[in-house]
Amino acid sequence: MPWAQWLNPRRRRPSQTSPALFHTEARAEIERDYDRVLFSSPVRRMADKTQVFPLDHSDSVRTRLTHSHEVANLARSVGIDLVFNHGLAAHVPAALREVPALLATIGLAHDLGNPPFGHQGEEAIARWFHRHRSTVLDDGTTLTEGMKQDFLAFEGNAQTLRLLTKLQLINDDFGLNLTVATLAALIKYPAPSDAVDRTQVTRKKYGFFQSERALVEEVWAQCNLKAGVRHPLTWILEACDDIAYSVLDAEDAVKKGLLSFSDIIAFLRHAAGDDPIVAQVCEAAQLEHRRYRHENLSPGELNDISMQTFRIRAIGALMQAVADTFLRQLPAIADGSFNQELIEASPAHALLNALKACNWVHVYRHQSVLKVELTGFEVIHGLMDAFWYAITDRADPGDPASARNTPLSSYLYRLISENYRRVFEAVDNPMPIRYREAQLLTDMISGMTDSFAVRSWTQIQAAGFPAQVHRTQN
């Protein structure tokens, strides 16, 4: 197995860290990637981005930030299991430090590009472009079908790569300048938007925009990868992400009072039939639950502590399956022929599928969740209307940096983050003007937190949008 290439520590731009800053540098390059991501502002913004429950005021309910830390923890744990318990370090000495570190980094970073209001934010962005397709994307410009699909099927995964490689720093075109190994492993779907194939796990969505296509091909070449073939460690990230949200979203739903510990156990037993792993997890959790019933606990406390026990048992069973299945399937993963999700190919697949079904029925479609998601749609569409007006209402259509035509469009344009505008206006930006306009719009929306989006829309309405635009046009 070409682990030396999969763990390639090269950066696209040589590091500019001054040796005078440290007497010695104890960290490996891939270990430094985690620190670069951890201290970046997009990580902090995830504290105010939805995991499941938008605009929730409870400190105990998970946000994108807590979810990402949990995924990073699970992924790192699998890496430690691989190098210590499965002998990977004996064959690949560098893996001892680099595999756990890389998995922790991509676990922390994997949701950075997601817009506000959770996955419904992605859907809202895509819906806006479908609604305005005739005037925004199909207006006789030179956009290819792939360029159009970047927006018609907007992907937070692709935005994550763009954020880390283009948008985060403003002094060059390398972003956080992560190692090529980390960048390769971040690409969950190694295909552009015009090569999506829903019959293939690695291409059921796309993982990078047309604007980052050359960058991705450069990274693939240095990591012995190609289109349609994931970095092997990406499979572990996907599994840990699935484990985290499936188990922990159920725990949050109990905290929110949407269902109880007993409801979850009953659903799993019914959905999974006589699956032995589901039976073992449920029986272990119920045994502890019966013990807790003898304590002087309120119903809420009993639910909480019982769900904590269930979470430990469920994650333990699922995690045990990940490393074993990964090593068993590694030859097929390496040659690109593996076409299942890692947990789906494991003995624990029934447990995960039952948890996902429970969450879908009792959590994601709950009226309280849907009501706030509707608010998110309205806010995002209002913001996109306003910023599109600001981006395109300028004196010279061929010059992105030219003056805006009205005081309102000038004011709104200045609300867009300065570094995003700088990338948009750059004279060496090779993408068509219309593509750059649409991408500036999605860059801005994706970078917002939930509460900042709501405040911004309130501020924009107070400034007279859209009524002032209608008066001007009339």
C-alpha positions as CSV (number, residue, x, y, z in Angstrom):
1,M,0.0,0.0,0.0
2,P,1.4,3.4,-1.0
3,W,1.1,5.0,2.5
4,A,4.1,7.2,1.9
5,Q,2.1,9.0,-0.8
6,W,-1.2,8.9,1.1
7,L,0.6,10.6,4.0
8,N,2.5,13.1,1.8
9,P,3.4,16.0,4.1
10,R,4.3,18.4,1.3
11,R,2.5,21.8,1.3
12,R,1.5,23.5,-1.9
13,R,3.6,26.5,-0.8
14,P,6.7,25.9,1.3
15,S,6.0,26.9,4.9
16,Q,7.1,30.4,5.8
17,T,7.4,29.8,9.6
18,S,10.6,31.5,10.8
19,P,13.0,29.0,12.5
20,A,13.7,31.8,15.0
21,L,10.3,31.4,16.5
22,F,11.1,28.0,18.0
23,H,14.4,26.3,19.1
24,T,13.0,23.0,17.8
25,E,9.8,22.0,16.0
26,A,8.5,18.9,17.6
27,R,5.4,18.5,15.5
28,A,5.2,16.6,12.3
29,E,3.8,18.6,9.3
30,I,0.5,16.7,9.4
31,E,0.2,17.4,13.1
32,R,0.6,21.1,12.4
33,D,-2.4,20.9,10.1
34,Y,-4.7,20.3,13.1
35,D,-3.3,23.3,14.9
36,R,-3.8,25.5,11.8
37,V,-7.4,24.5,11.5
38,L,-8.1,24.6,15.2
39,F,-7.0,28.3,15.6
40,S,-8.9,29.5,12.4
41,S,-11.9,31.7,12.7
42,P,-14.2,29.3,10.7
43,V,-13.9,26.8,13.5
44,R,-15.1,29.3,16.1
45,R,-18.0,30.3,13.9
46,M,-19.3,26.7,14.0
47,A,-20.3,27.4,17.6
48,D,-23.2,29.3,16.2
49,K,-24.1,27.0,13.3
50,T,-26.9,24.4,13.5
51,Q,-26.3,20.7,13.9
52,V,-30.0,19.7,14.1
53,F,-31.9,22.3,16.0
54,P,-31.6,25.8,14.5
55,L,-31.3,28.8,16.7
56,D,-31.5,26.6,19.8
57,H,-30.9,28.4,23.2
58,S,-30.0,25.3,25.1
59,D,-26.3,25.0,26.0
60,S,-26.5,21.3,26.1
61,V,-27.7,20.7,22.6
62,R,-25.0,20.2,20.0
63,T,-23.8,22.7,17.5
64,R,-21.6,22.2,14.4
65,L,-18.6,22.9,16.6
66,T,-19.4,20.3,19.3
67,H,-20.3,17.8,16.5
68,S,-17.0,18.4,14.7
69,H,-15.0,18.0,17.9
70,E,-16.8,14.7,18.5
71,V,-16.2,13.5,15.0
72,A,-12.5,14.4,15.4
73,N,-12.3,12.5,18.6
74,L,-13.9,9.4,17.1
75,A,-11.7,9.5,14.0
76,R,-8.5,10.0,16.0
77,S,-9.5,7.0,18.1
78,V,-9.8,4.8,15.1
79,G,-6.4,6.0,14.0
80,I,-4.9,5.1,17.3
81,D,-6.5,1.7,17.1
82,L,-5.0,1.1,13.6
83,V,-1.5,2.1,14.6
84,F,-1.3,0.4,18.0
85,N,-3.7,-2.5,17.9
86,H,-3.6,-3.5,14.2
87,G,0.1,-3.0,13.6
88,L,0.0,-0.3,11.0
89,A,2.9,1.6,12.5
90,A,5.1,-1.5,12.2
91,H,4.8,-1.3,8.4
92,V,4.5,2.5,8.2
93,P,6.5,4.1,11.0
94,A,5.3,7.6,10.2
95,A,1.7,6.4,10.6
96,L,2.2,6.3,14.4
97,R,1.8,10.0,14.7
98,E,0.4,11.0,11.3
99,V,-2.6,8.8,10.9
100,P,-4.3,9.8,14.2
101,A,-3.4,13.5,13.6
102,L,-4.7,13.5,10.0
103,L,-8.0,11.8,11.1
104,A,-8.4,14.3,13.9
105,T,-7.8,17.2,11.5
106,I,-10.3,16.2,8.8
107,G,-12.8,15.4,11.5
108,L,-12.5,18.9,12.9
109,A,-12.6,20.5,9.5
110,H,-15.2,18.4,7.6
111,D,-18.2,20.8,8.2
112,L,-16.5,24.1,8.0
113,G,-18.1,25.0,4.6
114,N,-21.6,24.3,5.7
115,P,-23.9,27.4,5.6
116,P,-26.2,28.5,8.4
117,F,-29.2,26.4,9.4
118,G,-27.7,23.0,8.8
119,H,-28.2,21.0,5.7
120,Q,-31.3,23.0,5.0
121,G,-29.0,25.9,4.4
122,E,-27.5,24.0,1.5
123,E,-30.9,23.2,0.1
124,A,-32.0,26.9,0.5
125,I,-29.0,28.0,-1.6
126,A,-29.6,25.5,-4.3
127,R,-33.3,26.4,-4.4
128,W,-32.5,30.1,-4.9
129,F,-30.4,29.3,-7.9
130,H,-33.1,27.1,-9.4
131,R,-35.6,29.8,-8.8
132,H,-33.4,32.4,-10.6
133,R,-31.7,30.1,-13.1
134,S,-33.0,31.8,-16.2
135,T,-31.6,35.2,-15.1
136,V,-28.5,34.2,-13.1
137,L,-27.1,31.1,-14.8
138,D,-28.8,30.7,-18.2
139,D,-28.5,34.3,-19.4
140,G,-26.3,33.7,-22.4
141,T,-23.0,33.7,-20.5
142,T,-20.2,31.2,-21.0
143,L,-20.9,29.0,-18.0
144,T,-20.4,25.3,-18.6
145,E,-22.9,22.8,-17.2
146,G,-20.4,21.9,-14.5
147,M,-20.2,25.6,-13.4
148,K,-24.0,25.8,-13.3
149,Q,-24.2,22.6,-11.2
150,D,-21.8,24.0,-8.6
151,F,-24.7,26.3,-7.6
152,L,-27.8,24.3,-8.6
153,A,-26.6,21.5,-6.4
154,F,-24.6,23.5,-3.9
155,E,-22.4,21.4,-1.6
156,G,-21.0,22.3,1.8
157,N,-18.3,19.7,1.3
158,A,-16.9,21.6,-1.7
159,Q,-17.2,24.9,0.2
160,T,-15.0,23.4,2.9
161,L,-12.2,22.8,0.5
162,R,-12.5,26.3,-1.0
163,L,-12.6,27.9,2.4
164,L,-9.4,26.2,3.6
165,T,-7.5,26.6,0.3
166,K,-8.7,30.0,-1.0
167,L,-10.7,32.1,1.4
168,Q,-9.2,31.8,4.9
169,L,-6.1,34.0,4.5
170,I,-5.9,37.0,2.2
171,N,-2.2,37.4,1.4
172,D,-1.9,34.6,-1.2
173,D,-3.9,31.9,-3.0
174,F,-3.1,29.0,-0.6
175,G,-5.5,29.6,2.3
176,L,-4.3,27.7,5.4
177,N,-1.7,25.9,3.2
178,L,-2.4,22.5,4.6
179,T,-0.5,19.4,3.6
180,V,-1.6,17.7,0.4
181,A,-2.4,14.5,2.5
182,T,-4.9,16.5,4.6
183,L,-6.4,18.2,1.6
184,A,-6.8,14.9,-0.3
185,A,-8.4,13.2,2.8
186,L,-10.9,16.2,3.1
187,I,-12.4,15.5,-0.3
188,K,-15.2,13.2,0.6
189,Y,-16.5,13.0,-2.9
190,P,-13.6,13.0,-5.4
191,A,-15.6,14.2,-8.4
192,P,-16.7,17.5,-9.8
193,S,-20.3,18.5,-10.1
194,D,-20.6,17.4,-13.7
195,A,-19.4,13.8,-12.9
196,V,-21.9,12.9,-10.1
197,D,-23.1,9.3,-10.3
198,R,-25.5,8.3,-7.5
199,T,-24.8,4.6,-8.0
200,Q,-21.2,5.2,-6.8
201,V,-20.7,6.0,-3.1
202,T,-17.7,8.2,-3.8
203,R,-19.5,10.1,-6.5
204,K,-23.1,10.3,-5.2
205,K,-22.3,14.0,-4.6
206,Y,-19.5,16.2,-5.7
207,G,-16.5,17.3,-3.5
208,F,-15.0,20.4,-5.2
209,F,-16.1,23.3,-7.3
210,Q,-14.9,23.9,-10.9
211,S,-12.8,26.8,-9.5
212,E,-10.7,24.4,-7.4
213,R,-10.5,21.6,-10.1
214,A,-6.8,22.3,-10.9
215,L,-5.9,22.4,-7.3
216,V,-7.5,19.0,-6.6
217,E,-5.8,17.4,-9.6
218,E,-2.5,18.6,-8.2
219,V,-3.2,17.1,-4.8
220,W,-4.3,13.8,-6.3
221,A,-1.1,13.5,-8.3
222,Q,1.0,13.9,-5.2
223,C,-1.1,11.4,-3.1
224,N,-1.4,8.6,-5.7
225,L,-5.1,9.2,-6.2
226,K,-7.4,10.0,-9.0
227,A,-11.0,11.0,-9.8
228,G,-13.5,8.7,-8.1
229,V,-10.9,7.2,-5.7
230,R,-11.0,8.5,-2.2
231,H,-8.1,8.9,0.1
232,P,-8.3,5.7,2.3
233,L,-8.7,7.7,5.5
234,T,-11.7,9.5,4.1
235,W,-13.7,6.3,4.5
236,I,-13.0,6.4,8.3
237,L,-14.0,10.1,8.5
238,E,-17.3,9.3,6.8
239,A,-18.0,6.4,9.2
240,C,-17.2,8.5,12.3
241,D,-19.4,11.3,11.0
242,D,-22.3,8.9,10.5
243,I,-21.7,7.4,14.0
244,A,-21.6,10.8,15.6
245,Y,-24.7,12.3,14.1
246,S,-26.8,9.1,14.3
247,V,-26.1,8.4,18.0
248,L,-25.8,11.9,19.3
249,D,-28.7,13.5,17.4
250,A,-30.8,10.9,19.2
251,E,-29.3,11.9,22.5
252,D,-30.0,15.6,21.8
253,A,-33.6,14.7,20.8
254,V,-34.1,13.2,24.2
255,K,-32.7,16.3,25.9
256,K,-35.2,18.4,23.8
257,G,-38.1,16.1,25.0
258,L,-39.0,15.0,21.5
259,L,-38.8,11.3,22.6
260,S,-37.6,9.3,25.5
261,F,-34.9,6.6,26.1
262,S,-37.6,4.0,26.1
263,D,-39.0,5.3,22.8
264,I,-35.5,4.8,21.1
265,I,-35.0,1.3,22.5
266,A,-38.5,0.3,21.3
267,F,-37.9,1.7,17.9
268,L,-34.5,0.0,17.5
269,R,-35.8,-3.4,18.6
270,H,-38.7,-3.1,16.1
271,A,-36.7,-1.8,13.2
272,A,-33.7,-4.2,13.5
273,G,-35.5,-7.4,14.3
274,D,-33.3,-10.0,15.9
275,D,-30.0,-8.4,14.9
276,P,-27.5,-9.5,17.6
277,I,-25.5,-6.2,17.9
278,V,-28.7,-4.2,18.3
279,A,-29.9,-6.7,20.9
280,Q,-26.7,-6.5,22.8
281,V,-26.6,-2.7,22.8
282,C,-30.2,-2.4,23.9
283,E,-30.0,-5.0,26.5
284,A,-26.9,-3.5,28.1
285,A,-28.5,0.0,28.1
286,Q,-31.8,-1.3,29.5
287,L,-29.9,-3.2,32.3
288,E,-28.3,0.1,33.4
289,H,-31.7,1.9,33.0
290,R,-33.3,-0.6,35.4
291,R,-30.6,0.0,37.9
292,Y,-31.0,3.8,37.6
293,R,-34.7,3.5,38.3
294,H,-33.9,2.6,41.9
295,E,-32.1,5.9,42.4
296,N,-33.9,9.1,43.4
297,L,-34.0,10.6,39.9
298,S,-36.5,12.7,38.2
299,P,-37.9,11.5,34.8
300,G,-35.6,14.0,33.0
301,E,-32.6,12.8,34.9
302,L,-33.4,9.2,34.3
303,N,-33.7,9.9,30.6
304,D,-30.4,11.8,30.5
305,I,-28.3,9.2,32.3
306,S,-29.9,6.3,30.4
307,M,-29.1,8.0,27.1
308,Q,-25.6,8.5,28.2
309,T,-25.3,4.8,28.8
310,F,-26.9,4.0,25.5
311,R,-24.5,6.4,23.7
312,I,-21.5,4.7,25.2
313,R,-22.7,1.2,24.3
314,A,-23.8,2.2,20.8
315,I,-20.7,4.1,19.9
316,G,-18.6,1.3,21.3
317,A,-20.3,-1.3,19.1
318,L,-20.0,0.9,16.0
319,M,-16.4,1.9,16.5
320,Q,-15.3,-1.7,17.1
321,A,-16.5,-2.4,13.6
322,V,-14.8,0.5,11.8
323,A,-11.1,-0.5,12.0
324,D,-11.7,-4.2,11.3
325,T,-13.8,-3.4,8.3
326,F,-11.4,-0.8,7.0
327,L,-8.5,-3.2,7.1
328,R,-10.5,-6.0,5.5
329,Q,-11.6,-3.7,2.7
330,L,-8.4,-1.8,2.2
331,P,-7.3,-3.5,-1.0
332,A,-10.6,-2.7,-2.6
333,I,-10.5,0.8,-1.2
334,A,-7.0,1.3,-2.7
335,D,-7.9,0.2,-6.2
336,G,-11.2,2.1,-6.2
337,S,-13.5,-0.9,-6.4
338,F,-15.1,-0.6,-2.9
339,N,-18.6,0.8,-3.3
340,Q,-20.2,0.7,0.1
341,E,-20.1,2.9,3.1
342,L,-17.7,1.5,5.7
343,I,-20.3,0.9,8.4
344,E,-22.7,-0.6,5.8
345,A,-20.1,-3.2,5.0
346,S,-19.6,-4.0,8.7
347,P,-21.5,-6.2,11.2
348,A,-22.9,-3.1,12.9
349,H,-24.9,-1.8,9.8
350,A,-28.3,-2.7,11.3
351,L,-27.7,-0.6,14.4
352,L,-26.7,2.5,12.4
353,N,-29.5,2.1,9.9
354,A,-32.1,1.8,12.7
355,L,-30.7,4.9,14.5
356,K,-30.9,6.9,11.2
357,A,-34.5,5.7,10.7
358,C,-35.4,6.7,14.2
359,N,-34.0,10.2,13.8
360,W,-35.7,10.7,10.5
361,V,-39.1,9.8,11.9
362,H,-38.9,11.4,15.3
363,V,-36.4,14.2,15.1
364,Y,-35.6,15.6,11.6
365,R,-39.3,15.8,10.6
366,H,-40.5,17.1,14.0
367,Q,-42.8,20.2,13.7
368,S,-40.5,22.3,15.9
369,V,-37.5,21.6,13.7
370,L,-39.4,22.2,10.4
371,K,-40.8,25.5,11.7
372,V,-37.3,27.0,12.4
373,E,-35.9,25.5,9.1
374,L,-38.6,27.5,7.3
375,T,-37.2,30.6,9.0
376,G,-33.8,29.7,7.8
377,F,-35.1,29.4,4.2
378,E,-36.7,32.8,4.3
379,V,-33.6,34.5,5.8
380,I,-31.2,32.9,3.3
381,H,-33.3,33.7,0.3
382,G,-33.7,37.3,1.5
383,L,-30.0,37.7,2.0
384,M,-29.2,36.2,-1.4
385,D,-31.7,38.6,-3.1
386,A,-30.0,41.5,-1.4
387,F,-26.4,40.5,-2.0
388,W,-27.0,39.5,-5.6
389,Y,-28.4,43.0,-6.2
390,A,-25.3,44.5,-4.5
391,I,-22.8,42.3,-6.4
392,T,-24.3,42.9,-9.9
393,D,-25.5,46.5,-9.6
394,R,-22.2,48.2,-10.7
395,A,-21.1,50.8,-13.2
396,D,-18.9,48.4,-15.3
397,P,-20.3,44.9,-15.7
398,G,-16.9,43.7,-16.9
399,D,-15.1,45.1,-13.8
400,P,-16.1,43.5,-10.5
401,A,-14.4,46.3,-8.5
402,S,-16.2,49.1,-10.2
403,A,-18.4,51.5,-8.2
404,R,-21.9,50.4,-7.4
405,N,-24.8,52.3,-9.0
406,T,-26.8,53.3,-5.9
407,P,-26.1,54.1,-2.3
408,L,-28.0,51.0,-1.3
409,S,-26.1,48.6,-3.5
410,S,-22.8,50.2,-2.3
411,Y,-23.9,49.8,1.3
412,L,-24.9,46.2,0.8
413,Y,-21.7,45.3,-1.1
414,R,-19.6,46.6,1.8
415,L,-21.4,44.2,4.1
416,I,-19.7,41.3,2.3
417,S,-16.5,40.1,3.9
418,E,-13.5,42.0,2.6
419,N,-11.4,38.9,1.9
420,Y,-14.3,37.3,-0.1
421,R,-14.5,40.5,-2.1
422,R,-10.8,40.5,-2.7
423,V,-10.9,37.0,-4.2
424,F,-13.9,38.0,-6.3
425,E,-12.2,41.2,-7.6
426,A,-8.7,39.7,-8.2
427,V,-7.5,40.4,-11.8
428,D,-5.9,37.0,-12.0
429,N,-9.2,35.1,-11.1
430,P,-9.6,32.8,-14.2
431,M,-13.3,32.0,-13.8
432,P,-16.0,33.8,-15.9
433,I,-17.4,36.9,-14.3
434,R,-20.9,35.4,-13.9
435,Y,-19.4,32.4,-12.1
436,R,-17.4,34.7,-9.8
437,E,-20.5,36.7,-9.0
438,A,-22.4,33.6,-8.0
439,Q,-19.5,32.3,-6.0
440,L,-19.1,35.5,-4.1
441,L,-22.7,35.1,-3.1
442,T,-22.3,31.6,-1.9
443,D,-19.0,32.4,-0.1
444,M,-20.7,35.1,1.9
445,I,-23.8,33.1,2.8
446,S,-21.8,30.0,3.7
447,G,-19.5,32.0,6.0
448,M,-22.4,33.3,8.1
449,T,-23.5,31.9,11.4
450,D,-27.2,31.3,12.2
451,S,-27.6,34.4,14.4
452,F,-25.5,36.6,12.2
453,A,-27.6,35.7,9.2
454,V,-30.8,36.6,11.1
455,R,-29.3,39.9,12.3
456,S,-28.0,40.8,8.9
457,W,-31.3,40.2,7.2
458,T,-33.0,42.4,9.8
459,Q,-30.3,45.1,9.2
460,I,-30.7,44.9,5.5
461,Q,-34.5,45.2,5.7
462,A,-34.1,48.2,8.0
463,A,-31.9,49.8,5.3
464,G,-34.8,49.7,2.9
465,F,-34.3,46.5,0.9
466,P,-36.2,45.4,-1.1
467,A,-38.7,48.3,-1.0
468,Q,-36.1,50.9,-1.9
469,V,-34.9,48.9,-5.0
470,H,-38.5,48.6,-6.2
471,R,-39.0,52.4,-5.9
472,T,-35.8,53.0,-7.8
473,Q,-36.7,50.6,-10.6
474,N,-40.2,52.2,-10.9
